[in-house]
Amino acid sequence: MTYRNAKRIYFTLVAAVTASGFLIVCTLGRTVHKSRVETRLAAASVSEKAPEYVVRESGGRAAVFRNGEEKPYLLIDIDLALMSDYDRKELSRGIYLENDRELKRFIEDMSS
């Protein structure tokens, strides 16, 4: 093997390793980017927060429960016998309210 051939082989290997490294770095970069995008999308779907309040029947009365709690946050003085069958059925399933404003509106609607 001559010096010239050895030199040519050496530079060919260096070029091949450089090209391979470049491809690996680009592939890893795309993978990281894709992972970040998926993480953001997952976070966005999770950020749809759970309802803050649930109104359901408790002990023959309508009660407001904060998200995940078993003890009533507020008892609503509504005569359940005067409610329609649909409303009583919905109340037994639980009526989910997103915030204080929706809770106040619900209480006003039920008490009028």
N, C-alpha and C positions, 0 to 999 in steps of 0.2 A: 504494500500500500504506500502510495506516495504521499508526500506532505500535502500536495494539492488536493488529492482525494480525501484525505483525513480532514482537511480544512472544510471541504465541501460537505462532508458528512456531519461535521460538527455544527456548521451553520444551518444545515437542514434540520437537525435535531433541535437546535435552539429555536428556530422558526416554528417547528411543530409544537414544541412545549409552550411557546408564547401564545400561539393561536389557540391551543387547548385551554390554557389558563384564562385567556380572554373569554372564550365560550363558557367556561365554568363560572366565571365571575358574572357574566351577563345572565346566565340561567339562574344563579342564586339570587341575583338582584330582582329578577322577575318573580321568583318564588316568594321572596320577602315582601315585595309589593302586593302580590296576590293575597298573601296571608294578612297583611295589614288591612286591605280592602275588606276581606271577609270578616275580620275582627270588628271593623267599623260597622259593617252591615248587621252583624250579630248584636253589637251594642245598641244600634239604633232600634232593632226590633225588641230588644229587652227593655229599652228605655221607655217603651210604652208602659207606663206605670200602672200598677193594679189600682182598682178603684179605692178611694180613701174610705168610703162608707158603704155599709150594707144595711138595708132596712129589711127586717123580717119579723115574723111573729115570735113573741117570747112571752110565755105565761098569759096568753089571751090578749096581749097588747102588742102594738107595733113598737119595735125597739130599733134603735140605731146602734150598730156595732162599728167600731173602727176596724180598719183592715187587719184581719187575722186575730182579733181579740174575741174572747168568749163572753166576757162581761159586757153588758149593754153600756154604751156611752151615754145614751139619751133615750128616755121613754117618751113616746108620742101618745098624747091622750086622744085617740081616735077610736070611735066605736066600730069595731070590726064587723059587727052584724049589719051595719048600714052600708058597708062597702059592697060593690058588685062582686059576683062570683069570680070574674076575671081578675079583679084587683086582689081578692083574697088568695087566689091561686098564685099570682105573681109574688105576693108578699110571703107566701109559704116557701117559694123557691128562693126568694131574696132579690131585692131591687138594689142594683149597684149604682152608686153615685160617685162621680169623680172628685168633687170638691165641695167646699162649704156653700157656695152659691147654689149648686144643684140641690143640696140638702135643704136649704132654706126654701127654695122654690117648691120642692116636693112637699115639705111640711105645710106651706101655705095652700097648695093645691088640695091636699088631703083635709085640711081643716075648714075649707070653705064649702 
